[in-house]
């Protein structure tokens, strides 16, 4: 169960990065278009990096604490920031 929460929190980090870009008018795309229609190649790379990072993190820190939740959010945000920097 905690693995699913880690993934949801990490996806919230991805969403937060899109929201920052949307507010700064760096993208006009909806979240759905941003991930699945307009930036497909970058999204695949982001999800692959996210999956590998979360797998590695969960292998070392399998319990959900506030610190690990912050780390999951940060992983999602940073990976999307790196790969989908446009």
Secondary structure, 3 states (H helix, E strand, C coil): CHHHHHHHHHHHHHHHHHHHHHHCCCCCCCHHHHHHHCCHHHHHHHHHHHHHHHHHHHHHCCCCCHHHHHHHHHHHHHHHHHHCCC
